[in-house]
């Protein structure tokens, strides 16, 4: 049998319990898939709801159109936070490599502010600055303003965990590292066993860590 691929969905969900306090609502879901279409995402998110996930206030992900459409369908009323790391990659692809570090540093100042008012003020300043030097990036920022700054509607203590999918990306990287060691899996069940073990380890780590 040929090799089996794994898609670990690249989105995070902030539930009402997590938004209001230190409670954690662990809910992992993995699917062996070779596509990330809207039907796949819709089925995936509905499976989470069927398992008891509710009160979703915010979904953090990249700007995959199929995923965004599925979020709007399944979690009506929830906000969407566009991952700042994925956005940065897209923005830097529009500038010469030599200008990348400077542009990245300018954009990062938006996320270094202490409160929503200063975040929005700095965002305006950054777009003004980049309009002169890199107008295409400034246009991208302005178009994505609401999605990039959705985190401002939540407590500042949560900002570092909700303005990107970095925590999940680290889990994906570990799964990829371990699956690369194995190479080809005989069937989907074998793949899921390995990936599931990684997720159990990650759950235990997060469950035992102090939440700050």
N, C-alpha and C positions, 0 to 999 in steps of 0.2 A: 504494500500500500504506500502511496506517496506521502510526503510530509504534510503535517497539519499546521495551519497558521492559527494565531490567536489574536483576537481583538479585545483589549481591555478598555472599555469605553472611557474616553478622555473628558469626563465631566465630573464636577463635584456638586453636591447638593447641600445647601444650608437649610436645615429644618428649623421649625419654630422653636423647638427646645434648645437647639444650639445657639440660636440668635438671642435668646433671652437669658441664658446662663451657661454654667459650665457643664451641663448635661451633654452626654454624647449618645448619638443614635447610630450605632454601627450597622451598616447594611451593605454587604458586598454582593455584587452580581457580575459574573463573567460568562461570556459567550464565545465559542469558537466560530468566527465568521470571516468571510472574505470580502465584505462590503460594509460601508457605513452610510447607507442610503436612509432617506427619511422613514420608510417602512421599518427598517431595522431599528432605528432609534426609538420610534414610536412603540414598537413591541417591547423593547428593552425597558423604557421608562414605565410603561404600563405594568410590566412584570414587577417592578419595584413597588408600585402602588398596591398591586395585588398581594404583596408580601407584608403590607402594613405601613409603608412609608406614607406619611401625610404631613400637612402643615409646611410644605416646602415654600420658603420665602425667597430663596436666591439659588440660581444655578450658575456655576462658573464653568466656562468652556472656551474653546477657540471659536472662530466664526464659521464653522461648517454649516452650510445652509440647511442641510437635511436635519442636523441636530437642532438648530434654532427653531425650525418649523415644528419638530416633534415636541420641544419644550413648550412652545405656545399652545400646542394641542393638549398635552397631558397635564401640564402644570399651569393652567390658566390663572393669571393673577400674580404669579411669581416673577420676580425681577431676574434679569439676565446680566451677568458680569462677564464682559469679554476679557479673556486672559491677557493681562498686560504683557506677559513674556511673548506670547504668540503675536500680539500686535506689534511689539517692538521688532521682531524678526521681519514682519511684513513691511514695516516702515523703513528699516535699514536697507532692505532690498531696493529701495527707490533712490538711494544716495550713493555717491562714489565711496569705495571702501575706505579711503583716507578720511572721509568726513564722518564715517559711522560712529566712532567713539565720541565725538563732540555732540552729534545729534542725540545719541543715546543718553549722554549725561544731561543734556537739556531736558529731555522728556522725563527722565527719572526725578527731576526736581518736583514734578507734580505730585509724586507719591511720597515725598519727604515732608509733607506739610502736616501740622498737628491737628487740624480740624477741617470739616467740610468747607467752611468759608474760605480758608486759605488755599485749599485744594483747587477750588473753582477759580480763585483769583490768579493763582499760579498757572493754571491751565490756559487762561486767557492770555497771560504774558508769554507763555511758551508758543502758543499758536501765532501770536503777533511777531515774535522773533523769527520763527521759522518761515513765516510768510515771505520775509525778505530774502532769506538764504535758500530755503528748500520749500517752495510753495506746494509741491505735490504732497509732502509729508504733512504740512499744515492743513491741507484739505482733508487728508485721511484722519487726522486728529479731530477736526471739527465734525466730520461725518460720524465718527465713533464716540463722540463726547459722552452721550448719555450711557452708552454701554461700558465704556472704560471707567466711568465714575459712579457706577451703581453701588460700589462698596461704601460710598459716603452715606448711604441710607442706613448703615448698620453701626454698632458701637465701634469706636476706634480700636478697642482691644482686639477685635476680630480682623482688622484690616489686612494684616500680613498673611492671614490664612485664606482670605477670600478674594483678593484681587488678582490671583493667578491660580493655575492648576499645578503649581510646582510640587505640592505634597504628593499628588497623584502621579506626576511625571516621575518622581523618584521611585515609586512603587513599580511603574511600568518598566523603568530601566533595570530594576532588580529582576523582574520576571524575564526580560529579554536576556539578561546575562545568564540566567540559569537555563533558559531554553536553548541558548546558543551552545552551551556546554553539551547538552544532550544531542542537539542536531535534529534528527528526524524522529518523530513520534509515531508509534504503530497505529494509534487511533486517537480520536478526540478525548476519550476518557483518560488516557495517560497524560495528555497535555493538561487537562483540567485538574488532575490530581496534583501535578507539580505547581501549577499556578495557584491553586487553592491553598496549598501549603504556605506559599509566600504570603498570601493574603491573611492567613491565620496568624503568621508571625507578625505581620504589620499591625493587625488588630490588637494583638497582645501588647505590642510596643506602645501604640497610641493610647490604649486603655490604661496602661500603667504610668504614663507620663503625666507630669504636672501640666495643666493647661494654663497658659499665660496669655 
